[in-house]
Structure formats: structure tokens, C-alpha cells
């Protein structure tokens, strides 16, 4: 038997807010586990190094002194909890910007 809520159209603003709230709670949970924060820091450092390498290749930069298949050393990871805290701040700032843009298009509901 379907509930009355199933008959109502989806409120996309509410769904978007819920999605961002879930992401914020996940990021907050990451900061509580130092081992996970360190792993995530290493993962992002490795991904950043690979991305930088791809950009250099795409821009035609010379790779003198490195042989194909080798990567350059990345910077040592910083405190993972600090980086996750910074990421949380950036997500909050993006959330505020999205809300501001939504208000322009919806007329401040």
C-alpha cells in the first residue's frame, strides 16, 4: 500500500539539501578516524601527482630525466584531519553558493 508521500512530486531542493547534508556528515566522520584520514590523504596525493603528470604531458612539457612509466615524487602528506576539515569548509562554501544561485532563480521562496 503506497503512502500519501509517494503520490507527491519530489522536492528537488529538499533532496539536494539532504544530499549535501549527507556528504558533510560523511566528511565529518572521516575526521574522527585518523587512520582513514591518512589513507585518504595518501590517495589524494597520488591522484594529484598522476593528474599533474597528465597535464604536463598534454601541454607538451618535456620529461627530461624521467623514463616512461616512472612518476615524480609527490609532496609528503600533511595532516589528513586538517585537509578533511578544509574540504568540509569548501563543501560548506559551495553549499552557500548553490543556495545563493537557487534563490536568484527561484525568487527567494
Backbone atoms as SQL, in Angstrom:
CREATE TABLE atoms (id INTEGER PRIMARY KEY, chain TEXT, resi INTEGER, resn TEXT, atom TEXT, x REAL, y REAL, z REAL);
INSERT INTO atoms VALUES
  (1, 'A', 1, 'UNK', 'N', 0.843, -1.170, 0.000),
  (2, 'A', 1, 'UNK', 'CA', 0.000, 0.000, 0.000),
  (3, 'A', 1, 'UNK', 'C', 0.895, 1.243, 0.000),
  (4, 'A', 2, 'UNK', 'N', 0.689, 2.138, -0.932),
  (5, 'A', 2, 'UNK', 'CA', 1.508, 3.346, -1.084),
  (6, 'A', 2, 'UNK', 'C', 1.082, 4.395, -0.074),
  (7, 'A', 3, 'UNK', 'N', 2.056, 5.094, 0.459),
  (8, 'A', 3, 'UNK', 'CA', 1.752, 6.158, 1.408),
  (9, 'A', 3, 'UNK', 'C', 1.361, 7.420, 0.649),
  (10, 'A', 4, 'UNK', 'N', 0.830, 8.385, 1.391),
  (11, 'A', 4, 'UNK', 'CA', 0.412, 9.649, 0.780),
  (12, 'A', 4, 'UNK', 'C', 1.616, 10.402, 0.217),
  (13, 'A', 5, 'UNK', 'N', 2.803, 10.240, 0.864),
  (14, 'A', 5, 'UNK', 'CA', 4.009, 10.924, 0.393),
  (15, 'A', 5, 'UNK', 'C', 4.448, 10.419, -0.973),
  (16, 'A', 6, 'UNK', 'N', 4.165, 9.154, -1.286),
  (17, 'A', 6, 'UNK', 'CA', 4.551, 8.598, -2.579),
  (18, 'A', 6, 'UNK', 'C', 3.819, 9.271, -3.730),
  (19, 'A', 7, 'UNK', 'N', 2.644, 9.848, -3.461),
  (20, 'A', 7, 'UNK', 'CA', 1.847, 10.482, -4.501),
  (21, 'A', 7, 'UNK', 'C', 2.296, 11.914, -4.783),
  (22, 'A', 8, 'UNK', 'N', 3.106, 12.507, -3.883),
  (23, 'A', 8, 'UNK', 'CA', 3.554, 13.886, -4.053),
  (24, 'A', 8, 'UNK', 'C', 4.775, 13.924, -4.964),
  (25, 'A', 9, 'UNK', 'N', 4.912, 14.991, -5.764),
  (26, 'A', 9, 'UNK', 'CA', 6.117, 15.118, -6.597),
  (27, 'A', 9, 'UNK', 'C', 7.345, 15.347, -5.719),
  (28, 'A', 10, 'UNK', 'N', 8.486, 14.947, -6.224),
  (29, 'A', 10, 'UNK', 'CA', 9.738, 15.093, -5.476),
  (30, 'A', 10, 'UNK', 'C', 10.088, 16.570, -5.306),
  (31, 'A', 11, 'UNK', 'N', 10.547, 16.933, -4.123),
  (32, 'A', 11, 'UNK', 'CA', 11.016, 18.281, -3.843),
  (33, 'A', 11, 'UNK', 'C', 12.536, 18.256, -4.057),
  (34, 'A', 12, 'UNK', 'N', 12.981, 18.696, -5.229),
  (35, 'A', 12, 'UNK', 'CA', 14.389, 18.599, -5.590),
  (36, 'A', 12, 'UNK', 'C', 15.280, 19.476, -4.724),
  (37, 'A', 13, 'UNK', 'N', 14.761, 20.602, -4.265),
  (38, 'A', 13, 'UNK', 'CA', 15.545, 21.445, -3.358),
  (39, 'A', 13, 'UNK', 'C', 15.830, 20.694, -2.062),
  (40, 'A', 14, 'UNK', 'N', 14.812, 20.043, -1.549),
  (41, 'A', 14, 'UNK', 'CA', 14.973, 19.285, -0.306),
  (42, 'A', 14, 'UNK', 'C', 15.921, 18.103, -0.521),
  (43, 'A', 15, 'UNK', 'N', 15.798, 17.427, -1.646),
  (44, 'A', 15, 'UNK', 'CA', 16.690, 16.304, -1.945),
  (45, 'A', 15, 'UNK', 'C', 18.139, 16.766, -2.071),
  (46, 'A', 16, 'UNK', 'N', 18.355, 17.914, -2.707),
  (47, 'A', 16, 'UNK', 'CA', 19.710, 18.443, -2.864),
  (48, 'A', 16, 'UNK', 'C', 20.298, 18.803, -1.503),
  (49, 'A', 17, 'UNK', 'N', 19.494, 19.432, -0.643),
  (50, 'A', 17, 'UNK', 'CA', 19.974, 19.775, 0.702),
  (51, 'A', 17, 'UNK', 'C', 20.317, 18.517, 1.493),
  (52, 'A', 18, 'UNK', 'N', 19.463, 17.503, 1.374),
  (53, 'A', 18, 'UNK', 'CA', 19.696, 16.237, 2.089),
  (54, 'A', 18, 'UNK', 'C', 20.980, 15.576, 1.590),
  (55, 'A', 19, 'UNK', 'N', 21.193, 15.607, 0.284),
  (56, 'A', 19, 'UNK', 'CA', 22.408, 15.034, -0.308),
  (57, 'A', 19, 'UNK', 'C', 23.653, 15.727, 0.234),
  (58, 'A', 20, 'UNK', 'N', 23.642, 17.062, 0.243),
  (59, 'A', 20, 'UNK', 'CA', 24.796, 17.806, 0.760),
  (60, 'A', 20, 'UNK', 'C', 24.986, 17.576, 2.254),
  (61, 'A', 21, 'UNK', 'N', 23.894, 17.475, 3.000),
  (62, 'A', 21, 'UNK', 'CA', 23.997, 17.184, 4.429),
  (63, 'A', 21, 'UNK', 'C', 24.626, 15.813, 4.666),
  (64, 'A', 22, 'UNK', 'N', 24.247, 14.845, 3.858),
  (65, 'A', 22, 'UNK', 'CA', 24.838, 13.507, 3.980),
  (66, 'A', 22, 'UNK', 'C', 26.334, 13.537, 3.692),
  (67, 'A', 23, 'UNK', 'N', 26.724, 14.285, 2.670),
  (68, 'A', 23, 'UNK', 'CA', 28.151, 14.401, 2.346),
  (69, 'A', 23, 'UNK', 'C', 28.893, 15.059, 3.491),
  (70, 'A', 24, 'UNK', 'N', 28.334, 16.110, 4.056),
  (71, 'A', 24, 'UNK', 'CA', 29.000, 16.783, 5.176),
  (72, 'A', 24, 'UNK', 'C', 29.155, 15.842, 6.367),
  (73, 'A', 25, 'UNK', 'N', 28.126, 15.050, 6.648),
  (74, 'A', 25, 'UNK', 'CA', 28.230, 14.123, 7.781),
  (75, 'A', 25, 'UNK', 'C', 29.271, 13.046, 7.497),
  (76, 'A', 26, 'UNK', 'N', 29.390, 12.608, 6.244),
  (77, 'A', 26, 'UNK', 'CA', 30.419, 11.630, 5.895),
  (78, 'A', 26, 'UNK', 'C', 31.806, 12.223, 6.077),
  (79, 'A', 27, 'UNK', 'N', 32.002, 13.457, 5.601),
  (80, 'A', 27, 'UNK', 'CA', 33.307, 14.106, 5.747),
  (81, 'A', 27, 'UNK', 'C', 33.654, 14.312, 7.215),
  (82, 'A', 28, 'UNK', 'N', 32.675, 14.660, 8.017),
  (83, 'A', 28, 'UNK', 'CA', 32.911, 14.824, 9.451),
  (84, 'A', 28, 'UNK', 'C', 33.306, 13.494, 10.075),
  (85, 'A', 29, 'UNK', 'N', 32.690, 12.420, 9.631),
  (86, 'A', 29, 'UNK', 'CA', 33.033, 11.095, 10.140),
  (87, 'A', 29, 'UNK', 'C', 34.455, 10.696, 9.791),
  (88, 'A', 30, 'UNK', 'N', 34.926, 11.111, 8.622),
  (89, 'A', 30, 'UNK', 'CA', 36.295, 10.790, 8.226),
  (90, 'A', 30, 'UNK', 'C', 37.306, 11.397, 9.186),
  (91, 'A', 31, 'UNK', 'N', 37.029, 12.597, 9.662),
  (92, 'A', 31, 'UNK', 'CA', 37.992, 13.272, 10.537),
  (93, 'A', 31, 'UNK', 'C', 38.102, 12.576, 11.888),
  (94, 'A', 32, 'UNK', 'N', 37.125, 11.783, 12.252),
  (95, 'A', 32, 'UNK', 'CA', 37.158, 11.085, 13.528),
  (96, 'A', 32, 'UNK', 'C', 38.090, 9.875, 13.502),
  (97, 'A', 33, 'UNK', 'N', 38.458, 9.395, 12.331),
  (98, 'A', 33, 'UNK', 'CA', 39.317, 8.220, 12.202),
  (99, 'A', 33, 'UNK', 'C', 40.656, 8.632, 11.589),
  (100, 'A', 34, 'UNK', 'N', 41.694, 8.798, 12.411),
  (101, 'A', 34, 'UNK', 'CA', 42.985, 9.269, 11.902),
  (102, 'A', 34, 'UNK', 'C', 43.593, 8.347, 10.843),
  (103, 'A', 35, 'UNK', 'N', 43.414, 7.039, 10.990),
  (104, 'A', 35, 'UNK', 'CA', 43.977, 6.102, 10.006),
  (105, 'A', 35, 'UNK', 'C', 43.307, 6.285, 8.647),
  (106, 'A', 36, 'UNK', 'N', 42.004, 6.444, 8.650),
  (107, 'A', 36, 'UNK', 'CA', 41.279, 6.667, 7.395),
  (108, 'A', 36, 'UNK', 'C', 41.659, 8.004, 6.786),
  (109, 'A', 37, 'UNK', 'N', 41.802, 9.015, 7.624),
  (110, 'A', 37, 'UNK', 'CA', 42.194, 10.333, 7.124),
  (111, 'A', 37, 'UNK', 'C', 43.570, 10.262, 6.459),
  (112, 'A', 38, 'UNK', 'N', 44.495, 9.520, 7.057),
  (113, 'A', 38, 'UNK', 'CA', 45.835, 9.370, 6.480),
  (114, 'A', 38, 'UNK', 'C', 45.772, 8.629, 5.140),
  (115, 'A', 39, 'UNK', 'N', 44.960, 7.583, 5.071),
  (116, 'A', 39, 'UNK', 'CA', 44.794, 6.849, 3.810),
  (117, 'A', 39, 'UNK', 'C', 44.220, 7.746, 2.724),
  (118, 'A', 40, 'UNK', 'N', 43.213, 8.518, 3.070),
  (119, 'A', 40, 'UNK', 'CA', 42.593, 9.409, 2.090),
  (120, 'A', 40, 'UNK', 'C', 43.592, 10.462, 1.620),
  (121, 'A', 41, 'UNK', 'N', 44.422, 10.954, 2.542),
  (122, 'A', 41, 'UNK', 'CA', 45.437, 11.940, 2.188),
  (123, 'A', 41, 'UNK', 'C', 46.415, 11.350, 1.181),
  (124, 'A', 42, 'UNK', 'N', 46.853, 10.131, 1.436),
  (125, 'A', 42, 'UNK', 'CA', 47.782, 9.467, 0.509),
  (126, 'A', 42, 'UNK', 'C', 47.127, 9.216, -0.853),
  (127, 'A', 43, 'UNK', 'N', 45.873, 8.808, -0.825),
  (128, 'A', 43, 'UNK', 'CA', 45.160, 8.558, -2.075),
  (129, 'A', 43, 'UNK', 'C', 45.059, 9.829, -2.906),
  (130, 'A', 44, 'UNK', 'N', 44.673, 10.940, -2.264),
  (131, 'A', 44, 'UNK', 'CA', 44.541, 12.192, -2.997),
  (132, 'A', 44, 'UNK', 'C', 45.893, 12.719, -3.466),
  (133, 'A', 45, 'UNK', 'N', 46.939, 12.513, -2.664),
  (134, 'A', 45, 'UNK', 'CA', 48.283, 12.945, -3.074),
  (135, 'A', 45, 'UNK', 'C', 48.721, 12.172, -4.316),
  (136, 'A', 46, 'UNK', 'N', 48.468, 10.871, -4.342),
  (137, 'A', 46, 'UNK', 'CA', 48.827, 10.060, -5.502),
  (138, 'A', 46, 'UNK', 'C', 48.007, 10.468, -6.725),
  (139, 'A', 47, 'UNK', 'N', 46.722, 10.711, -6.519),
  (140, 'A', 47, 'UNK', 'CA', 45.864, 11.123, -7.627),
  (141, 'A', 47, 'UNK', 'C', 46.297, 12.483, -8.167),
  (142, 'A', 48, 'UNK', 'N', 46.666, 13.386, -7.269),
  (143, 'A', 48, 'UNK', 'CA', 47.129, 14.709, -7.707),
  (144, 'A', 48, 'UNK', 'C', 48.414, 14.602, -8.504),
  (145, 'A', 49, 'UNK', 'N', 49.329, 13.725, -8.076),
  (146, 'A', 49, 'UNK', 'CA', 50.583, 13.540, -8.804),
  (147, 'A', 49, 'UNK', 'C', 50.306, 12.995, -10.206),
  (148, 'A', 50, 'UNK', 'N', 49.408, 12.042, -10.311),
  (149, 'A', 50, 'UNK', 'CA', 49.059, 11.478, -11.614),
  (150, 'A', 50, 'UNK', 'C', 48.399, 12.531, -12.501),
  (151, 'A', 51, 'UNK', 'N', 47.513, 13.319, -11.918),
  (152, 'A', 51, 'UNK', 'CA', 46.833, 14.352, -12.687),
  (153, 'A', 51, 'UNK', 'C', 47.826, 15.394, -13.192),
  (154, 'A', 52, 'UNK', 'N', 48.766, 15.774, -12.333),
  (155, 'A', 52, 'UNK', 'CA', 49.788, 16.746, -12.740),
  (156, 'A', 52, 'UNK', 'C', 50.628, 16.185, -13.883),
  (157, 'A', 53, 'UNK', 'N', 50.931, 14.918, -13.812),
  (158, 'A', 53, 'UNK', 'CA', 51.704, 14.273, -14.874),
  (159, 'A', 53, 'UNK', 'C', 50.936, 14.281, -16.196),
  (160, 'A', 54, 'UNK', 'N', 49.658, 13.999, -16.121),
  (161, 'A', 54, 'UNK', 'CA', 48.826, 14.001, -17.326),
  (162, 'A', 54, 'UNK', 'C', 48.757, 15.408, -17.918),
  (163, 'A', 55, 'UNK', 'N', 48.621, 16.418, -17.065),
  (164, 'A', 55, 'UNK', 'CA', 48.576, 17.801, -17.549),
  (165, 'A', 55, 'UNK', 'C', 49.886, 18.187, -18.240),
  (166, 'A', 56, 'UNK', 'N', 51.005, 17.810, -17.655),
  (167, 'A', 56, 'UNK', 'CA', 52.292, 18.125, -18.263),
  (168, 'A', 56, 'UNK', 'C', 52.419, 17.463, -19.625),
  (169, 'A', 57, 'UNK', 'N', 51.995, 16.229, -19.716),
  (170, 'A', 57, 'UNK', 'CA', 52.051, 15.511, -20.985),
  (171, 'A', 57, 'UNK', 'C', 51.144, 16.179, -22.018),
  (172, 'A', 58, 'UNK', 'N', 49.952, 16.552, -21.592),
  (173, 'A', 58, 'UNK', 'CA', 49.004, 17.177, -22.508),
  (174, 'A', 58, 'UNK', 'C', 49.490, 18.535, -22.991),
  (175, 'A', 59, 'UNK', 'N', 50.235, 19.236, -22.155),
  (176, 'A', 59, 'UNK', 'CA', 50.747, 20.549, -22.524),
  (177, 'A', 59, 'UNK', 'C', 52.069, 20.452, -23.278),
  (178, 'A', 60, 'UNK', 'N', 52.536, 19.254, -23.496),
  (179, 'A', 60, 'UNK', 'CA', 53.753, 19.075, -24.271),
  (180, 'A', 60, 'UNK', 'C', 55.020, 19.377, -23.491),
  (181, 'A', 61, 'UNK', 'N', 54.949, 19.334, -22.167),
  (182, 'A', 61, 'UNK', 'CA', 56.139, 19.589, -21.364),
  (183, 'A', 61, 'UNK', 'C', 57.118, 18.436, -21.544),
  (184, 'A', 62, 'UNK', 'N', 58.392, 18.745, -21.534),
  (185, 'A', 62, 'UNK', 'CA', 59.389, 17.685, -21.684),
  (186, 'A', 62, 'UNK', 'C', 59.556, 16.965, -20.358),
  (187, 'A', 63, 'UNK', 'N', 59.821, 15.683, -20.468),
  (188, 'A', 63, 'UNK', 'CA', 60.036, 14.864, -19.281),
  (189, 'A', 63, 'UNK', 'C', 61.494, 14.429, -19.236),
  (190, 'A', 64, 'UNK', 'N', 62.388, 15.365, -19.422),
  (191, 'A', 64, 'UNK', 'CA', 63.812, 15.053, -19.406),
  (192, 'A', 64, 'UNK', 'C', 64.196, 14.520, -18.037),
  (193, 'A', 65, 'UNK', 'N', 64.935, 13.444, -18.045),
  (194, 'A', 65, 'UNK', 'CA', 65.408, 12.873, -16.798),
  (195, 'A', 65, 'UNK', 'C', 64.484, 11.836, -16.207),
  (196, 'A', 66, 'UNK', 'N', 63.298, 11.653, -16.767),
  (197, 'A', 66, 'UNK', 'CA', 62.428, 10.594, -16.282),
  (198, 'A', 66, 'UNK', 'C', 62.135, 9.650, -17.422),
  (199, 'A', 67, 'UNK', 'N', 62.096, 8.393, -17.093),
  (200, 'A', 67, 'UNK', 'CA', 61.803, 7.406, -18.130),
  (201, 'A', 67, 'UNK', 'C', 60.314, 7.103, -18.116),
  (202, 'A', 68, 'UNK', 'N', 59.773, 6.620, -19.231),
  (203, 'A', 68, 'UNK', 'CA', 58.341, 6.313, -19.280),
  (204, 'A', 68, 'UNK', 'C', 57.977, 5.298, -18.200),
  (205, 'A', 69, 'UNK', 'N', 56.855, 5.504, -17.593),
  (206, 'A', 69, 'UNK', 'CA', 56.383, 4.582, -16.576),
  (207, 'A', 69, 'UNK', 'C', 56.807, 4.957, -15.166),
  (208, 'A', 70, 'UNK', 'N', 57.662, 5.958, -15.022),
  (209, 'A', 70, 'UNK', 'CA', 58.046, 6.392, -13.680),
  (210, 'A', 70, 'UNK', 'C', 57.296, 7.668, -13.352),
  (211, 'A', 71, 'UNK', 'N', 57.078, 7.876, -12.081),
  (212, 'A', 71, 'UNK', 'CA', 56.393, 9.105, -11.680),
  (213, 'A', 71, 'UNK', 'C', 57.307, 9.886, -10.755),
  (214, 'A', 72, 'UNK', 'N', 57.077, 11.173, -10.723),
  (215, 'A', 72, 'UNK', 'CA', 57.869, 12.011, -9.841),
  (216, 'A', 72, 'UNK', 'C', 57.348, 11.883, -8.423),
  (217, 'A', 73, 'UNK', 'N', 58.187, 12.125, -7.452),
  (218, 'A', 73, 'UNK', 'CA', 57.778, 12.032, -6.057),
  (219, 'A', 73, 'UNK', 'C', 56.808, 13.157, -5.738),
  (220, 'A', 74, 'UNK', 'N', 55.779, 12.826, -5.011),
  (221, 'A', 74, 'UNK', 'CA', 54.814, 13.840, -4.624),
  (222, 'A', 74, 'UNK', 'C', 55.230, 14.419, -3.275),
  (223, 'A', 75, 'UNK', 'N', 54.650, 15.537, -2.946),
  (224, 'A', 75, 'UNK', 'CA', 54.942, 16.176, -1.675),
  (225, 'A', 75, 'UNK', 'C', 54.469, 15.268, -0.542),
  (226, 'A', 76, 'UNK', 'N', 55.154, 15.277, 0.581),
  (227, 'A', 76, 'UNK', 'CA', 54.720, 14.429, 1.690),
  (228, 'A', 76, 'UNK', 'C', 53.344, 14.859, 2.171),
  (229, 'A', 77, 'UNK', 'N', 52.519, 13.898, 2.582),
  (230, 'A', 77, 'UNK', 'CA', 51.170, 14.246, 3.006),
  (231, 'A', 77, 'UNK', 'C', 51.192, 15.086, 4.273),
  (232, 'A', 78, 'UNK', 'N', 50.251, 16.000, 4.325),
  (233, 'A', 78, 'UNK', 'CA', 50.082, 16.813, 5.518),
  (234, 'A', 78, 'UNK', 'C', 49.126, 16.081, 6.457),
  (235, 'A', 79, 'UNK', 'N', 48.741, 16.726, 7.513),
  (236, 'A', 79, 'UNK', 'CA', 47.817, 16.130, 8.460),
  (237, 'A', 79, 'UNK', 'C', 46.474, 15.912, 7.772),
  (238, 'A', 80, 'UNK', 'N', 46.045, 14.669, 7.656),
  (239, 'A', 80, 'UNK', 'CA', 44.813, 14.334, 6.948),
  (240, 'A', 80, 'UNK', 'C', 43.582, 14.984, 7.542),
  (241, 'A', 81, 'UNK', 'N', 43.531, 15.059, 8.866),
  (242, 'A', 81, 'UNK', 'CA', 42.354, 15.662, 9.508),
  (243, 'A', 81, 'UNK', 'C', 42.230, 17.132, 9.125),
  (244, 'A', 82, 'UNK', 'N', 43.377, 17.845, 9.032),
  (245, 'A', 82, 'UNK', 'CA', 43.343, 19.250, 8.629),
  (246, 'A', 82, 'UNK', 'C', 42.819, 19.391, 7.211),
  (247, 'A', 83, 'UNK', 'N', 43.278, 18.520, 6.316),
  (248, 'A', 83, 'UNK', 'CA', 42.833, 18.583, 4.926),
  (249, 'A', 83, 'UNK', 'C', 41.354, 18.258, 4.810),
  (250, 'A', 84, 'UNK', 'N', 40.883, 17.280, 5.592),
  (251, 'A', 84, 'UNK', 'CA', 39.462, 16.957, 5.544),
  (252, 'A', 84, 'UNK', 'C', 38.638, 18.102, 6.134),
  (253, 'A', 85, 'UNK', 'N', 39.168, 18.762, 7.144),
  (254, 'A', 85, 'UNK', 'CA', 38.478, 19.932, 7.687),
  (255, 'A', 85, 'UNK', 'C', 38.373, 21.029, 6.651),
  (256, 'A', 86, 'UNK', 'N', 39.456, 21.237, 5.903),
  (257, 'A', 86, 'UNK', 'CA', 39.451, 22.235, 4.828),
  (258, 'A', 86, 'UNK', 'C', 38.444, 21.843, 3.755),
  (259, 'A', 87, 'UNK', 'N', 38.388, 20.548, 3.433),
  (260, 'A', 87, 'UNK', 'CA', 37.427, 20.075, 2.444),
  (261, 'A', 87, 'UNK', 'C', 36.001, 20.330, 2.924),
  (262, 'A', 88, 'UNK', 'N', 35.755, 20.091, 4.209),
  (263, 'A', 88, 'UNK', 'CA', 34.435, 20.359, 4.777),
  (264, 'A', 88, 'UNK', 'C', 34.060, 21.824, 4.656),
  (265, 'A', 89, 'UNK', 'N', 35.035, 22.717, 4.905),
  (266, 'A', 89, 'UNK', 'CA', 34.786, 24.159, 4.771),
  (267, 'A', 89, 'UNK', 'C', 34.453, 24.517, 3.326),
  (268, 'A', 90, 'UNK', 'N', 35.171, 23.892, 2.393),
  (269, 'A', 90, 'UNK', 'CA', 34.913, 24.187, 0.979),
  (270, 'A', 90, 'UNK', 'C', 33.537, 23.693, 0.551),
  (271, 'A', 91, 'UNK', 'N', 33.137, 22.510, 1.054),
  (272, 'A', 91, 'UNK', 'CA', 31.802, 22.000, 0.733),
  (273, 'A', 91, 'UNK', 'C', 30.743, 22.949, 1.291),
  (274, 'A', 92, 'UNK', 'N', 30.956, 23.439, 2.509),
  (275, 'A', 92, 'UNK', 'CA', 30.003, 24.387, 3.102),
  (276, 'A', 92, 'UNK', 'C', 29.930, 25.669, 2.275),
  (277, 'A', 93, 'UNK', 'N', 31.086, 26.145, 1.793),
  (278, 'A', 93, 'UNK', 'CA', 31.086, 27.353, 0.959),
  (279, 'A', 93, 'UNK', 'C', 30.350, 27.106, -0.348),
  (280, 'A', 94, 'UNK', 'N', 30.560, 25.931, -0.928),
  (281, 'A', 94, 'UNK', 'CA', 29.841, 25.602, -2.165),
  (282, 'A', 94, 'UNK', 'C', 28.338, 25.510, -1.917),
  (283, 'A', 95, 'UNK', 'N', 27.982, 24.949, -0.773),
  (284, 'A', 95, 'UNK', 'CA', 26.570, 24.851, -0.415),
  (285, 'A', 95, 'UNK', 'C', 25.937, 26.244, -0.349),
  (286, 'A', 96, 'UNK', 'N', 26.662, 27.181, 0.250),
  (287, 'A', 96, 'UNK', 'CA', 26.159, 28.554, 0.348),
  (288, 'A', 96, 'UNK', 'C', 26.024, 29.185, -1.031),
  (289, 'A', 97, 'UNK', 'N', 26.999, 28.919, -1.893),
  (290, 'A', 97, 'UNK', 'CA', 26.924, 29.479, -3.249),
  (291, 'A', 97, 'UNK', 'C', 25.749, 28.890, -4.027),
  (292, 'A', 98, 'UNK', 'N', 25.522, 27.588, -3.869),
  (293, 'A', 98, 'UNK', 'CA', 24.391, 26.951, -4.550),
  (294, 'A', 98, 'UNK', 'C', 23.080, 27.540, -4.043),
  (295, 'A', 99, 'UNK', 'N', 22.983, 27.737, -2.735),
  (296, 'A', 99, 'UNK', 'CA', 21.762, 28.330, -2.162),
  (297, 'A', 99, 'UNK', 'C', 21.540, 29.731, -2.707),
  (298, 'A', 100, 'UNK', 'N', 22.630, 30.502, -2.826),
  (299, 'A', 100, 'UNK', 'CA', 22.515, 31.861, -3.364),
  (300, 'A', 100, 'UNK', 'C', 22.043, 31.834, -4.815),
  (301, 'A', 101, 'UNK', 'N', 22.609, 30.930, -5.602),
  (302, 'A', 101, 'UNK', 'CA', 22.193, 30.820, -7.009),
  (303, 'A', 101, 'UNK', 'C', 20.747, 30.351, -7.117),
  (304, 'A', 102, 'UNK', 'N', 20.371, 29.390, -6.261),
  (305, 'A', 102, 'UNK', 'CA', 18.995, 28.914, -6.286),
  (306, 'A', 102, 'UNK', 'C', 18.028, 30.034, -5.963),
  (307, 'A', 103, 'UNK', 'N', 18.396, 30.876, -5.002),
  (308, 'A', 103, 'UNK', 'CA', 17.491, 31.956, -4.624),
  (309, 'A', 103, 'UNK', 'C', 17.296, 32.946, -5.759),
  (310, 'A', 104, 'UNK', 'N', 18.324, 33.121, -6.592),
  (311, 'A', 104, 'UNK', 'CA', 18.191, 34.021, -7.736),
  (312, 'A', 104, 'UNK', 'C', 17.226, 33.475, -8.769),
  (313, 'A', 105, 'UNK', 'N', 17.229, 32.135, -8.914),
  (314, 'A', 105, 'UNK', 'CA', 16.374, 31.538, -9.936),
  (315, 'A', 105, 'UNK', 'C', 14.972, 31.219, -9.428),
  (316, 'A', 106, 'UNK', 'N', 14.819, 31.071, -8.120),
  (317, 'A', 106, 'UNK', 'CA', 13.510, 30.720, -7.596),
  (318, 'A', 106, 'UNK', 'C', 12.793, 31.894, -6.961),
  (319, 'A', 107, 'UNK', 'N', 13.465, 33.016, -6.850),
  (320, 'A', 107, 'UNK', 'CA', 12.820, 34.192, -6.294),
  (321, 'A', 107, 'UNK', 'C', 12.681, 34.171, -4.803),
  (322, 'A', 108, 'UNK', 'N', 13.660, 33.599, -4.092),
  (323, 'A', 108, 'UNK', 'CA', 13.673, 33.549, -2.623),
  (324, 'A', 108, 'UNK', 'C', 12.380, 32.963, -2.062),
  (325, 'A', 109, 'UNK', 'N', 12.159, 31.719, -2.315),
  (326, 'A', 109, 'UNK', 'CA', 10.950, 31.061, -1.797),
  (327, 'A', 109, 'UNK', 'C', 10.874, 31.131, -0.315);
